[in-house]
């Protein structure tokens, strides 16, 4: 479960999809891309991402996102990304909280 403050932040972004199951909803990277597109609209274009569930879709989306992370010098552990892709317990929550801290400068 995500902390209330993080959930409120996500709701304030008015994402195109509701977050019902953190583990599943973030696994393909689509919502992660959408979050970063709010903060970096010139860097992340949503037409480059697919909201599918296949492993090909997930790896394609995440490869674009990880290249973006590298360009921005964001430190996001590969294990958190892999865990999120494969719906491992707590991985997506950790990743979203890390992204929240990076984008809002809050813990």
N, C-alpha and C positions, 0 to 999 in steps of 0.2 A: 504494500500500500504506500502511495506517495504521501509525503507530508502535506498538510492542508495548504500551506503557503505556496508550495510548488503547484498543486492542483489549481489554486486560484490564478497563479501566473499563466498556466496553460490555458485556462478558460479565457483569460484576458486577451490571448492571441487570436481568438476566434478561428480556430483551426477548422478545416473543411470536414473533418471526421470527428465524431465524439470519441472520447477515451472511455471505453467500458472495461477492457481487460488489458492492463498495462503490459503484461508479458507478451501478449499476442499483437496488440495494436502498434507497438513500436518495432516489431521484429523485421519488417521489410524496409525500414528506414524512411518510408514516405513521410510520416509525421515529423521525424527528426529533420528531414530536408525542409519541410514546411516551416518549422520553428526557425531554422536558420535563414530561410528566405525572408522572414519578417525583419531580421536584423541585418542581413546582407543581401538585399534584393538584386544587386548587380552581379553577385557571385553565384547565387543559387537560383536557377530558373526551374520552376516546378514542371515545365513540359519535359524536362530531362528524366523525370522519375515516373515509375509505374507503381500503381497501388495493387500489386498482385501478391499471391502467396507462394509462388513457386520458389525454389532455391535459386534459380537463375535470376529471377526478379530481385530477390533479396541481395544476392551478391553484386548484381549490377548497380542497384541503388547505393549500396554501402561502399562500393569502390569509388563512386563519385564523391560521396560524403567524406570518406577518409582522405582522398586527395585534397579536398577543401580544408579539412582539419590540418593537414600537413602544411598547406600554403599559409594558413592563419597561425600556425605554430600552437595550436590547441593540443594539450596533452590529454589524450583519451586512450586509456589502456586497450590494447587489442583484445584482451580477454573479455572486457565489458561489451565490446562490439560483437565478438563471436558469441558470447552468452546471450546477448539480445537477439541475434539472428536465430539462434537455436532454442529460444524461449526458455532458457535456464532460469530457475528461481532467483529472484532479486536482481538479476543482471540489468534488466530494462530500468528498474527503479534507480539503481546506482548510476546508470548512464544518464538518465533524465535529471537526476539531482546534480550530477557533475556539470551537465550542460546549463542547468539553471544557475549554478554558481559562476560559471564562465560568463554567461550573458548578462547577469544582473549584478555581479560582484557581491553577491550575498551568499551565505552558507546555507 
